[in-house]
């Protein structure tokens, strides 16, 4: 256990080297999603859970109240996952969904500690054919996923520690994302979970009767 904890520090040091890149990802993602594009995310196992964590932060919220944004975890729709895996093979699981959901200008984020999962590599190929930008969070590089994607944050650490670093990286990305959204767009009443002005007015009239 102590050995595992000791290995967290190198993962964090490696992650700090990518601080500027993560900030840039957050800003670019905010600009794209505010323009109507969407985020697609995928991973296997624990990386799938982290990809879903990211999409939840964007559809829900991270720090402050803001509008929701379109973000889809490609592994989370169980009927599609089982049907595609059964009919086309697990290697095509994400690629087929990218072809279904991806549009030019969207972003695909892929998480993998090994960077060698065939279903993620096929997803990158599908994204490239559609003009979808691809970003990867991986473990040690070089690895096939890092080489295929448009940009990468690779963490020089053991697999489990790299995966822990990925969650920190996603939170850093979300903080940069929220900062850019707040800079570019004021928060509306509906984004705050409040009632739009015309509904509030009608409600007040109802109370006055």
C-alpha positions, -999 to +999 in steps of 0.1 A: +000+000+000+028+025+009+045+018-024+012+026-043+009+059-023+045+068-030+039+064-067+012+091-066+038+119-064+055+110-097+021+109-114+013+144-101+047+157-112+041+143-147+006+158-147+019+193-139+040+192-171+006+192-190-010+220-170-009+244-200-023+218-224-052+209-200-061+246-197-061+249-234-084+219-238-108+234-213-109+267-232-113+251-266-139+227-254-160+255-239-158+275-272-169+245-292-197+234-270-210+269-267-211+270-305-233+239-305-207+211-309-207+181-286-182+160-266-180+123-270-160+103-244-150+067-240-128+043-221-128+007-208-132-004-172-121+022-147-114+046-176-150+042-187-161+054-152-138+084-155-151+093-190-186+091-176-175+113-147-164+140-172-197+139-192-217+142-160-198+173-150-206+189-183-243+179-186-247+187-149-222+211-134-188+213-119-182+243-096-208+270-104-242+271-119-242+273-157-261+260-187-259+223-195-237+211-225-240+181-248-216+153-237-221+116-243-203+086-228-202+060-255-201+031-231-230+041-210-259+031-232-262-006-224-285-017-252-263+000-279-231-014-262-244-050-262-260-049-296-229-034-313-206-058-295-228-088-304-233-078-340-200-062-350-175-072-323-162-054-293-134-037-313-161-017-332-180-007-301-169+029-300-162+034-337-198+027-347-211+051-321-186+078-333-200+074-368-235+077-355-231+107-331-200+125-343-202+157-364-174+178-378-160+200-351-170+177-322-144+165-297-137+129-288-119+123-255-105+088-250-090+075-217-066+045-215-037+038-192-021+014-218-031+033-249-035+000-267-072-008-266-083-018-301-118-003-297-103+031-288-079+030-318-108+022-342-128+051-326-099+075-335-099+063-371-137+068-373-134+103-358-107+113-382-129+104-412-156+128-398-135+158-388-139+151-351-110+163-330-094+135-308-077+140-274-063+112-253-055+107-217-030+078-214-003+063-193+033+062-203+041+073-239+048+065-266+017+043-272-006+037-302-034+059-289-011+088-281+004+086-316-030+085-334-048+113-315-046+150-323-034+158-288-025+138-257-018+141-220+004+112-211+012+105-175+045+089-167+034+066-139+023+030-132-011+022-147-032+026-115-015+059-106-019+072-141-056+065-139-057+085-106-039+113-124-066+112-152-093+121-127-073+151-115-067+160-152-104+159-159-112+182-129-085+206-141-101+206-176-135+212-161-123+242-140-107+257-172-140+250-191-162+267-164-139+297-163-141+302-200-179+297-201-183+323-173-160+347-191-180+345-224-216+341-212-235+355-182-255+329-161-292+330-169-320+323-145-328+291-162-292+279-160-292+286-123-322+263-118-345+293-113-376+302-131-375+323-163-388+358-159-421+353-177-429+322-156-420+340-124-443+368-134-472+343-140-465+326-107-467+359-089-500+368-105-514+334-094-503+341-058-519+375-059-554+361-069 
